[in-house]
Amino acid sequence: MQWPEALQPIWIIARREIRDQFRDWRILAPILFLTAFFPFLMNFFAQQMLDFVRRYGAELVGERMVPFLMLVVGFFPISISLVIALESFVGEKERGSIEPLLSAPLEDWQLYAGKLVSSMVLPLLAAFLGMGVYTLGLALNRVTLPPLEVVLQVFSLTFFHALVMVSGAVVASSQATSVRAANLLASFIVIPMALLIQGETAIMFWGRQNAILWWAVFGLLVLAILLVRVGLAHFQREELLGRELDTLDLAWGWRTFVRHFRGEARSMLSWYKEEIPRTLVEMRWTLLIAATLALVGLGLGVHLAQRFPLQLDLSEVQTNQRLSQWTTLWPMGSSYTFTTILGQNLRALFLGMILGSFSFGVLGVLPMLTTMGAVGFLTQALSNNGVPPFLFIVAAILPHGLLEVPALWLATTATLEIGLGMITPQRGKTFSEALLAGIARWFKIMLGMGIPLLVLAAAIETWITPQIVRYLLFQ
């Protein structure tokens, strides 16, 4: 089938859905009210804010409030019209109108894509119309408009906010068993997006948003692609019709976790000799991706040290004083230091796994990036101040890093595998089972290899690395 023929059913479904949306006054009324009233309210607020800050010579604050209010004007219609996406599948199922659509001669991906496209139109139309009315009001009130690049960034952020929120809502609608459950899941979409807008607002008020906000746009694009991929991977019309009620089955979850954790092993010895090597072979391409991310983090740290040079006072007096403070806070050769280092490493990797489970593996790479970035930054900073970086690496990083970095590498790889499992189509596996399988694989890798490596690394960092550092760097 050619692409134009394959895409045609998507437009047919989208036209049907959009036509029904424009017939429902209960959807149109609040959206039109927000589009017509909210921009004027924000215009009034912006004018009052500008007049207030001018009295104290803080015009800059008022000027940077303008693009923030534009972002808010676009966000509210999207959040209100999110109900369209939340009811796209489960709403029709409750009304009994989904069966004729599911019986149509369409592929699952065509049906899902048609619903997704139709759920995007009204939120984007309302958001852009409201932002246009807000911008027109600013011009009529002779308020200085933001630079063109900032306006483009705000419109781009609004577009991808809508794409991420609608994509997540359609996934929730296709997996939920009732409209009530889908609406409860909406809080996991709206609240994180509101927090993200607060972060974007901080960047706007900082004033150096030209490059950073474009990176935020790129991050939202990646997240939207992942959400669309999750929906396409786990949408099955048979599941949608056959699933009447979801129950919290802890026994099933535990059995699923144990089955994937144990694999085909029948004993502890076979688990170590066969299951762990088999899992590593299955993760070979993800291991390569994680190694590439480690090099990226290292290079980023070196780049930041070159861009923001750090002047260190390396005089003998200052060095001895800081070394004394360091050994007071971290007594070398003590069990307290050993347990602290081991606990910190385990907490960081476990937090990375939790974040990766909620972000399809994306945020799970943060421990790897920050650790390698810190190594690169510190190495380059010492080099800038005349300390041989090779000697520093050999003395302070290499002894325990030979074990700690591989453990970090394996944990990051297993976290990425959690995300890949959720966005990869797997016949016969539900979304919950794919998530549990990924988490079981993470614990398998950590218990089999990661934790033993971290224990040895913490012991070396506590009792051996300080002696090497003292001998090579502070003799």
WOHUDA-V51716 format. One record per helix or strand of 3 or more residues. SS is the DSSP state (A for helix, B for strand). FROM is the first residue (numbers start at 0). TO is the last residue. Records with the same first field share a line. If there is no record, write none. Layout:
SS->FROM-TO / FROM-TO
//
This chain:
A->2-22 / 24-53 / 58-79 / 81-85 / 89-94 / 97-101 / 107-139 / 147-174 / 178-184 / 186-205 / 208-233 / 236-241 / 249-261 / 267-281 / 283-306 / 315-328 / 334-357 / 362-383 / 388-422 / 430-462 / 464-472
//
